[in-house]
Amino acid sequence: MNDAQVPMFPMARAEGCPFGPAPELSGLAERVSRVRLWDGSTPWLVTRYADVRALLVDPRVGVDVAQPGFPHTNAVSKARDAQMKTLMQMDAPEHTAQRRLLTPEFTSKKIEALRPGIQRIVDELVDALLAGPKPVDLVAALALPVPSQVICELLGVPYADRDFFQEVARTLVMDESDPLRAMAASEELNAYLAELVVAKEAEPGEDLLSKLAVEQYRTGAMTRREIAVLGQLLLVAGHDTTASMIALGTVSLLAHPEQFRAVRDSDDPALVANAVEELLRYLSITHTEARRVAREDLEIGGQTIRAGEGIIAVKSTANRDSTAFPDPDALDVRRKARHHIAFGHGAHHCLGHALARAELQVVYGTLYRRIPTLELAVPLEQLVFKQDAVFYGVRELPVTW
């Protein structure tokens, strides 16, 4: 393949088939090959399930964004990575130490204790849906508020300030945003969170920021900015990803009526949990995929990758690999799909996976049961999908019943 034939990445999903990987990726799904990014760089693309899983646990690759070959998928990403280093841009031992601070707050036991609160939030929002006018935008009325309220309660961020941090999140996760504007918004959020850390150190509560303020800021182990940067990552990633999955998962089920009825009519929590895993696999919403850089020479999929070269591990194609998931393009909520890699794999496996699963299980297990005649208020082809965002989804979701 000569330079002129190297495809651009990321690629748009098909308008007529918005739930699957970009069509251009299908031709790259059987080999490790090059793609071209916005800045002209040409990292390697790894697409097969076994190769992606192997890559994500390989100690010879890392996430050091300062390496010249690291694949920045847009200008905002590159500017953000240069300005502040989060858990996602850390390798061991730095990553291990910071993640260890957070892991106790995201255990399955801790998250299960949050489930009644998640259920309360969802019930109240569905009550408001049923009492209000229709059609309604499900993104604004449910998909965004659920994870926003949950992460605010967990972190100790006032939900009343949601318009502020949601706008910052929109600025940071859109590929076409102006880097200077995005970084200014990010720094404004950091300053807000840093002030919150100081306030919580003086009067701590039961939330995560209070714990970090007392155990890390008060002791001098972390600065307030370091805690703010960590808080920003949790706040932004903790609501935007799940909001996208709530809305896009609902669209997917409504587009597959038999699958929708299976979830709606079931009183078995195991089936709802299965549906969550299958939708995570089927949709794979991280549009910019998992990015790494080789720390030393390695071979993967029969291709030699040299030290310093960038690598993009494509979870969306890996989750549609027929060697791991028979009939992978079919949506089957009864499929055993827990081995998907929508949350990543290895040391950087998503810290909040248990929280996201709990939120999705409560939403999918409540919304369709309480509004059994839920349907799209516009044709599927009229929905606008977020092709230019880090996390794929729909901008608005008009529904009625």
Helices and strands as residue ranges (DSSP letters): G 3-5, H 23-26, E 33-34, E 44-46, H 49-56, E 61-62, H 75-83, G 87-89, H 94-102, G 103-106, H 108-131, E 136-137, H 138-138, I 139-143, H 145-155, G 159-161, H 162-173, H 179-202, H 208-212, I 213-217, H 224-255, H 257-264, H 269-283, E 290-294, E 298-300, E 303-305, E 310-313, H 315-318, G 346-348, H 353-370, E 375-376, G 380-382, E 398-400
